[in-house]
Amino acid sequence: MNWKGRDVVSIRDLSKNDIEFVLNVAERLEEELKKGSLDYARGKILATLFFEPSTRTRLSFESAMHRLGGSVIGFSSVANTSVRKGESLVDTVRTVEQYSDVIVIRHPMEGAARLAAEVAEVPVINAGDGSNQHPTQTLLDLYTIKRAFGRIDGLKIGLLGDLKYGRTVHSLAEALALYDVELYLISPELLRMPGHIVEELQERGIEVKETTKLEEVIPELDVLYVTRIQRERFPDEEEYLKVRGSYQVNLKVLENAKESLKVMHPLPRVDEIHPEVDKSKHALYFRQVFSGVPVRMALLGLTLGVLEGI
Ligand code: NCD
């Protein structure tokens, strides 16, 4: 597959081969980085358009571009942009592509990244569109699992929390369906994974167990992927108040887990993982943060078409 100029909008746009390829390139870049910064993207410019808050995604994309020897322009909030004057997303994208070689976009509206990709000539990478998709997070999640276990196949993976509004778990579940895994979907009743995603997983032959009780399934798991309740996506605050604080991973909960269980989280966390877990052998979430850089370097380098010979 020719990567140059390609958009990365949904994890569904990638085959298993594509995913494995990105992960392998990321691994090679991580190795190369140990010798110092690289210059594959010298002279290239990344534009980051963040219409929603972000810490890790934006900064790791920026770090990745700098580590590839390129440079970055962009905005981290619409407050000081012409969006405030009423400029449309399409016009903003058509403008920014005049200044850049690749665009990374995060937007509260589902489908915003697809729209941007349709109008832009330069590659567009989706850094999260509403509750829909977050494909680059998924790639770094898979990279983290592979680095920790040496494989993805054969693992029992639990997704815990807000499976209804969480875009990270929507993308991740769809990607995991390409592997030979058992999936446990653990959430309060009100925050269950959308039915169409569960059906799709089952159609692809994945064993899926849905439950509201973490304690019943925790002894089985190799990976527990925890998510924050996506408060900002709830149509009404009353609904949020019904589920607030309804689950927490702490050392007591982890007493029944396998020694080798790894706890992951895309972050930010609120109260769903107690900080006492951070120092335990189970915590993988800060290593997971680190994976964002090599994986996003791989994506930027591939879509820019500057990694020949790596
Ligand atoms: C996630 C997101 O923005 O969807 N954060 C991230 O990119 N690491 C998860 C979240 O906000 O809960």
Residues whose N, C-alpha, C, O or C-beta is under 5 A from the ligand:
A	BS01	NCD	R56 T57 G128 R167 T168 R228 P266 L267 P268
